[in-house]
Amino acid sequence: MNAARPSAIPVVLLLLALLAAPLYVVSANGGRSGAVLLTAAVGGTVLCLVCAYLSSPSRYETDDPSGP
């Protein structure tokens, strides 16, 4: 992510919220430390997979020979 872009701060806050919200819900519902740890691990893994997909150069490649 390019931190010089104006949209960088809202994106970082959104990513943090996507990680924090499930942890808050599990903690508020009386989840034990194992459940909180599992939720954090799953949330982090999903976030990493989404970021890897969105940053993949092949996502932007087309089969159109005329170019972009």
C-alpha positions in Angstrom: 0.0 0.0 0.0 1.3 3.4 -0.9 1.1 5.5 2.3 1.3 8.7 0.4 -2.1 8.3 -1.1 -5.0 10.1 0.6 -7.0 6.9 0.8 -4.3 5.0 2.8 -5.6 6.1 6.2 -9.2 5.0 5.7 -8.0 1.7 4.2 -5.7 0.9 7.1 -8.5 1.8 9.6 -10.9 -0.5 7.7 -8.4 -3.3 7.8 -7.9 -2.8 11.5 -11.7 -2.8 12.0 -12.0 -6.0 10.1 -9.6 -7.7 12.5 -10.9 -6.0 15.7 -14.7 -6.5 15.2 -14.7 -10.3 15.3 -12.4 -10.3 18.3 -14.6 -7.8 20.1 -17.7 -9.9 19.4 -16.0 -13.1 20.6 -14.7 -11.4 23.7 -18.0 -9.7 24.5 -19.8 -13.1 24.3 -17.6 -14.6 26.9 -15.2 -16.4 24.6 -12.3 -18.1 26.2 -8.7 -17.3 25.3 -8.6 -20.2 22.9 -11.6 -18.9 21.0 -10.2 -15.4 20.9 -6.8 -16.7 19.6 -8.5 -18.9 17.0 -10.6 -15.9 15.9 -7.5 -13.7 15.6 -5.7 -16.4 13.6 -8.6 -16.9 11.2 -9.1 -13.2 10.8 -5.4 -12.6 10.1 -5.3 -15.4 7.6 -8.4 -14.2 5.7 -7.0 -10.6 5.7 -3.7 -11.8 4.3 -5.4 -13.9 1.6 -7.6 -10.9 0.6 -4.6 -8.6 0.4 -2.6 -11.1 -1.6 -5.5 -11.5 -4.1 -6.0 -7.7 -4.4 -2.3 -7.1 -5.0 -1.9 -9.9 -7.5 -0.6 -8.6 -10.9 -2.3 -11.4 -12.7 -5.6 -9.9 -11.6 -5.1 -6.9 -13.8 -3.8 -8.8 -16.9 -6.3 -9.3 -19.7 -6.3 -11.6 -22.8 -7.2 -8.7 -25.0 -4.3 -8.0 -27.4 -5.4 -4.4 -28.0 -4.1 -3.5 -24.5 -5.7 -1.7 -21.6 
